[in-house]
């Protein structure tokens, strides 16, 4: 669901992250501010999927997300930043590990 669908269209990045953490959601974004906030605060969650490397079509997003879900267990995703690039998928645990 989009942040605007739950009344967060004018919320700060921190507010979006906190709501996602409370609700057990994973944030999907191309905004580099989100992983910076998680890293700087040493947060354990929420999980984050970051698309990097340009504009992705809807089909490309769906295909890449399917690859993420095939490779990353849900309990790992909840506490990680997954960076999706055109030629690879990287995983970084949250919380300074």
Secondary structure, 3 states (H helix, E strand, C coil): CCHHHHCCCCCCHHHHHHHHHHHCCEEEECCHHHHHHHHHHCCCCCEEEEECCCCCCHHHHHHHHHHHHHHCCHHHHCCEEEEECCCCEEEEECCCC
